[in-house]
Amino acid sequence: MIMNTEENKYYSQLTKYPRIYNDVYWGNFVYEPSSVHNMINGNIIENRNKFVEDYNIKSRPKNGIPYKIKEKYITTIQEKEGKIFDHIEYYYTHDKKYILVSSPYNDKDEIYSNLGWEKINKLYCTCASTYIKFIN
């Protein structure tokens, strides 16, 4: 549960890993408990914490992901399928893999599954599904 003492903190600061989340779009929203526009809850924060722990996240790539990876797994697919990716995030693991994250507002289970992405617990907000793709 998010407590009232969390007022005026960035979402990234509500996690156990603010260093990892402070430069993603999601992490820079200000949490305002009284806001009707708040679409996160304690589950999203806990999911973010577990994501770092379960997937061995080390950091975010400082310069994004390599161009060839982005071209192959994001750009080319969007040219074929339309804008299926949303709220894209990139992470680097301790075992030297990239993880791509996409959290679209509409479930796109079949499309993502066919592309080799895995559905995980929601990371962006309560109204967006989250999918990940490992890149070696």
Backbone bond lengths (Angstrom), bond angles and torsions (degrees), N, CA, C in turn:
res aa  C-N    CA-C-N  psi(-1)  N-CA   C-N-CA  omega(-1)  CA-C   N-CA-C  phi
1 M - - - 1.461 - - 1.521 109.37 -
2 I 1.308 117.09 141.97 1.453 122.57 177.10 1.520 107.99 -91.38
3 M 1.289 116.02 124.66 1.470 121.95 -175.16 1.533 111.20 -91.13
4 N 1.324 115.37 162.44 1.460 120.67 178.85 1.522 112.55 -61.70
5 T 1.334 118.19 -22.72 1.460 120.88 179.08 1.521 111.51 -68.67
6 E 1.318 117.30 -7.47 1.454 121.39 -178.58 1.530 112.04 -90.07
7 E 1.331 117.38 4.07 1.457 119.95 -178.39 1.520 110.93 -56.74
8 N 1.335 114.99 142.89 1.459 123.52 175.58 1.523 113.97 64.06
9 K 1.304 117.56 22.16 1.455 121.02 172.56 1.525 108.07 -99.73
10 Y 1.322 114.49 150.81 1.456 118.91 172.58 1.522 108.10 -72.28
11 Y 1.326 116.18 152.18 1.465 120.01 178.56 1.526 110.56 -53.50
12 S 1.323 116.90 -41.61 1.470 120.04 -179.04 1.526 111.45 -57.41
13 Q 1.323 117.41 -34.07 1.459 121.83 -178.53 1.530 112.74 -75.16
14 L 1.310 117.41 -13.11 1.458 120.67 177.98 1.529 111.38 -82.56
15 T 1.333 116.89 -12.98 1.459 121.49 179.74 1.530 109.99 -91.34
16 K 1.331 115.14 171.03 1.459 120.67 173.21 1.527 110.96 -80.62
17 Y 1.330 117.38 -4.24 1.461 122.21 -173.59 1.530 112.35 -130.75
18 P 1.337 117.32 57.20 1.468 119.10 -177.26 1.525 112.82 -61.14
19 R 1.323 118.37 -30.37 1.470 121.29 179.66 1.526 111.11 -62.99
20 I 1.324 116.83 -34.62 1.460 120.45 -179.82 1.524 111.37 -77.40
21 Y 1.327 116.19 -36.54 1.471 119.46 -173.37 1.527 114.99 -98.63
22 N 1.324 118.38 -3.08 1.474 119.00 -173.28 1.520 114.12 -70.54
23 D 1.335 118.78 -17.03 1.463 118.02 -179.51 1.525 113.34 -114.40
24 V 1.329 117.02 17.64 1.465 119.32 172.45 1.533 108.24 -98.50
25 Y 1.290 115.39 154.80 1.466 121.46 -179.45 1.530 110.93 -50.34
26 W 1.336 116.32 -50.55 1.463 122.42 -179.36 1.530 111.66 -56.02
27 G 1.314 117.26 -42.92 1.459 122.06 -174.18 1.498 115.18 -67.91
28 N 1.333 118.04 -14.00 1.462 120.89 -176.37 1.519 114.98 -100.29
29 F 1.329 116.46 6.85 1.462 119.07 171.38 1.521 108.79 -77.37
30 V 1.319 116.15 146.00 1.462 120.44 176.97 1.522 108.41 -92.31
31 Y 1.324 115.77 128.38 1.461 120.78 178.54 1.526 109.27 -77.46
32 E 1.326 115.50 123.86 1.460 121.79 177.55 1.525 107.37 -128.32
33 P 1.324 117.87 102.87 1.468 121.26 -173.98 1.524 114.57 -54.44
34 S 1.310 117.56 -30.23 1.469 119.61 -176.32 1.532 112.64 -87.05
35 S 1.320 117.23 -5.02 1.461 120.13 -175.86 1.528 111.61 -75.33
36 V 1.326 115.64 132.02 1.467 119.90 175.73 1.531 110.56 -75.25
37 H 1.331 116.57 -12.43 1.453 121.09 -179.55 1.528 112.35 -88.77
38 N 1.318 116.67 -2.07 1.449 120.40 178.84 1.517 109.38 -66.72
39 M 1.320 116.90 121.69 1.458 120.33 -179.58 1.527 111.66 -116.17
40 I 1.323 116.33 17.48 1.452 118.62 174.80 1.517 108.36 -115.77
41 N 1.308 114.09 161.82 1.453 120.50 174.16 1.520 107.30 -147.36
42 G 1.317 116.89 -174.73 1.455 121.00 -179.50 1.514 112.90 -58.72
43 N 1.330 117.24 -30.43 1.464 119.57 178.62 1.525 111.76 -64.40
44 I 1.305 117.46 -40.57 1.461 120.84 179.55 1.532 109.52 -64.78
45 I 1.310 116.78 -42.98 1.471 120.83 178.37 1.523 109.74 -62.78
46 E 1.314 117.35 -46.69 1.465 121.25 178.70 1.530 110.77 -63.34
47 N 1.319 117.55 -40.24 1.468 120.66 176.92 1.534 110.99 -61.05
48 R 1.329 116.71 -39.33 1.461 121.06 177.30 1.532 110.82 -63.84
49 N 1.320 116.40 -43.30 1.468 119.98 178.19 1.522 110.90 -62.52
50 K 1.329 116.48 -46.34 1.460 120.98 -179.65 1.523 111.88 -65.94
51 F 1.307 117.65 -34.20 1.459 121.50 177.88 1.530 110.05 -57.87
52 V 1.317 117.10 -48.81 1.469 121.36 179.64 1.529 110.04 -60.31
53 E 1.330 115.92 -44.83 1.466 120.68 -176.69 1.528 111.84 -72.33
54 D 1.308 117.45 -48.30 1.468 121.41 -175.01 1.526 113.23 -69.48
55 Y 1.319 117.25 -32.11 1.456 120.52 -176.21 1.526 112.85 -105.33
56 N 1.337 116.03 12.06 1.467 120.98 171.34 1.534 112.03 58.91
57 I 1.333 116.36 42.36 1.463 121.42 -176.59 1.525 110.49 -70.73
58 K 1.320 114.86 130.10 1.462 121.02 178.17 1.525 111.06 -98.36
59 S 1.347 114.98 -45.85 1.464 118.76 -174.17 1.521 110.01 -167.63
60 R 1.308 114.21 -179.52 1.459 121.39 169.56 1.513 105.77 -102.40
61 P 1.322 118.04 138.38 1.473 118.91 176.62 1.525 109.78 -61.12
62 K 1.312 117.05 125.75 1.464 120.90 -175.16 1.521 113.20 -59.24
63 N 1.297 116.83 -34.64 1.468 120.99 -178.51 1.516 111.77 -110.02
64 G 1.319 117.12 28.93 1.458 120.28 -176.50 1.516 109.56 76.02
65 I 1.298 116.63 -162.69 1.460 119.68 178.97 1.522 109.40 -96.37
66 P 1.319 117.44 158.43 1.457 118.85 178.93 1.528 111.71 -55.11
67 Y 1.322 115.03 144.58 1.457 122.13 -176.53 1.522 112.32 -52.68
68 K 1.334 117.63 -43.91 1.468 121.53 -176.93 1.530 111.33 -61.99
69 I 1.323 117.22 -37.52 1.473 120.79 178.94 1.522 109.41 -68.44
70 K 1.321 116.39 -47.24 1.469 119.84 -179.85 1.524 110.61 -61.01
71 E 1.319 116.51 -42.66 1.457 121.14 -179.70 1.532 110.75 -61.67
72 K 1.330 116.66 -46.75 1.468 121.26 -175.87 1.526 113.10 -71.18
73 Y 1.321 117.60 -44.09 1.461 120.64 -170.84 1.529 115.13 -98.90
74 I 1.307 118.17 -12.97 1.470 120.52 -179.69 1.537 110.33 -121.63
75 T 1.318 117.18 -66.81 1.463 122.10 -171.65 1.521 112.79 -58.57
76 T 1.313 117.62 -52.39 1.465 121.58 -177.40 1.522 111.34 -61.82
77 I 1.324 116.72 -40.46 1.466 120.53 -179.59 1.524 110.42 -67.54
78 Q 1.323 117.83 -40.26 1.465 119.74 179.46 1.528 111.41 -66.97
79 E 1.302 116.58 -29.42 1.466 119.06 176.28 1.527 110.52 -66.04
80 K 1.320 117.27 -33.09 1.469 121.79 -179.29 1.523 112.33 -86.47
81 E 1.328 117.04 -45.19 1.467 122.48 -170.79 1.526 114.17 -96.93
82 G 1.301 118.55 -10.92 1.456 121.14 -172.63 1.519 109.28 90.08
83 K 1.306 116.64 -172.44 1.472 120.45 -176.69 1.533 110.30 -78.42
84 I 1.323 115.36 84.00 1.467 118.77 179.14 1.519 111.66 -94.28
85 F 1.330 117.41 -20.99 1.462 120.37 -178.48 1.521 109.59 -91.60
86 D 1.329 115.45 143.78 1.460 120.47 178.67 1.523 108.13 -150.48
87 H 1.313 116.45 149.03 1.459 122.39 179.07 1.535 110.04 50.19
88 I 1.319 115.46 54.05 1.462 121.34 -176.03 1.526 110.21 -75.50
89 E 1.328 114.62 135.44 1.462 122.45 176.42 1.520 107.81 -132.88
90 Y 1.339 116.13 154.18 1.459 122.17 179.44 1.519 109.28 -128.30
91 Y 1.323 116.40 140.37 1.460 121.34 178.61 1.521 109.94 -136.96
92 Y 1.322 114.87 158.16 1.456 122.47 177.87 1.521 107.48 -121.77
93 T 1.336 117.26 134.37 1.462 121.11 -176.03 1.528 111.54 -97.85
94 H 1.321 114.70 164.77 1.463 120.33 176.55 1.528 111.43 -63.20
95 D 1.330 118.03 -26.44 1.463 120.81 178.40 1.535 111.79 -95.84
96 K 1.331 115.76 25.82 1.467 124.30 169.18 1.524 115.12 62.69
97 K 1.318 115.74 42.64 1.457 121.58 173.26 1.524 107.82 -117.37
98 Y 1.315 115.11 154.73 1.457 120.49 170.79 1.526 107.68 -96.64
99 I 1.316 116.04 146.49 1.455 121.50 171.65 1.519 106.91 -124.04
100 L 1.322 115.32 123.75 1.455 121.49 174.75 1.520 107.03 -95.42
101 V 1.316 117.15 139.21 1.463 122.89 -179.45 1.523 108.14 -126.60
102 S 1.323 115.95 134.78 1.464 121.22 174.91 1.524 108.08 -135.12
103 S 1.321 116.51 135.27 1.468 121.74 -179.56 1.519 110.88 -128.95
104 P 1.332 117.17 79.76 1.473 120.22 178.55 1.526 111.21 -76.54
105 Y 1.319 116.14 154.93 1.459 120.42 179.77 1.517 113.12 -70.71
106 N 1.317 118.11 -28.16 1.467 120.01 179.71 1.515 109.76 -106.43
107 D 1.344 116.56 140.15 1.458 119.95 175.50 1.523 109.11 -58.83
108 K 1.293 115.09 131.68 1.462 121.56 177.64 1.523 107.95 -132.56
109 D 1.334 114.89 44.15 1.458 121.21 -172.95 1.520 113.31 -53.85
110 E 1.318 117.24 -47.35 1.464 120.21 -175.11 1.532 111.27 -65.48
111 I 1.324 116.57 -45.43 1.467 120.22 -179.38 1.525 110.27 -62.74
112 Y 1.328 116.99 -50.56 1.458 120.32 -178.84 1.530 111.31 -62.45
113 S 1.315 117.49 -42.33 1.460 121.38 178.80 1.525 110.84 -60.01
114 N 1.324 116.46 -44.71 1.475 120.71 178.73 1.527 112.27 -63.31
115 L 1.320 116.44 -24.68 1.466 121.07 179.13 1.524 112.82 -92.26
116 G 1.345 116.37 1.26 1.463 120.59 177.32 1.518 115.24 85.55
117 W 1.337 116.74 18.46 1.454 121.21 176.48 1.526 108.92 -91.62
118 E 1.319 116.14 153.22 1.470 122.89 -179.19 1.526 109.56 -112.15
119 K 1.320 116.99 134.16 1.466 120.86 176.63 1.527 108.32 -82.23
120 I 1.339 116.02 133.39 1.463 121.42 178.19 1.527 109.10 -128.45
121 N 1.331 116.32 -178.97 1.460 120.27 176.78 1.520 110.53 -59.69
122 K 1.306 116.35 148.08 1.468 122.76 -176.13 1.530 111.21 -59.92
123 L 1.343 114.97 132.56 1.459 121.01 178.92 1.520 113.41 -114.38
124 Y 1.323 118.09 -22.56 1.462 119.61 -174.04 1.526 112.29 -91.31
125 C 1.322 116.09 -55.85 1.456 120.76 178.54 1.524 108.24 -161.60
126 T 1.311 116.48 174.02 1.462 120.82 -176.96 1.518 113.10 -68.97
127 C 1.339 117.66 -15.01 1.465 120.55 -176.24 1.532 113.24 -111.15
128 A 1.330 117.06 17.48 1.479 120.48 178.84 1.523 109.55 -133.98
129 S 1.315 116.18 130.57 1.467 120.68 175.36 1.520 109.04 -75.73
130 T 1.342 116.92 157.81 1.458 120.66 179.78 1.522 110.11 -126.49
131 Y 1.329 114.90 136.73 1.459 122.79 179.71 1.527 109.19 -130.32
132 I 1.334 115.97 147.31 1.464 119.72 179.06 1.525 110.69 -129.39
133 K 1.323 114.62 155.84 1.464 122.36 177.28 1.522 107.78 -137.88
134 F 1.339 116.55 126.08 1.466 121.85 176.28 1.521 109.99 -88.10
135 I 1.316 116.59 136.74 1.455 122.41 177.12 1.531 107.10 -125.60
136 N 1.326 116.55 120.83 1.481 120.41 178.50 1.502 111.22 -82.77
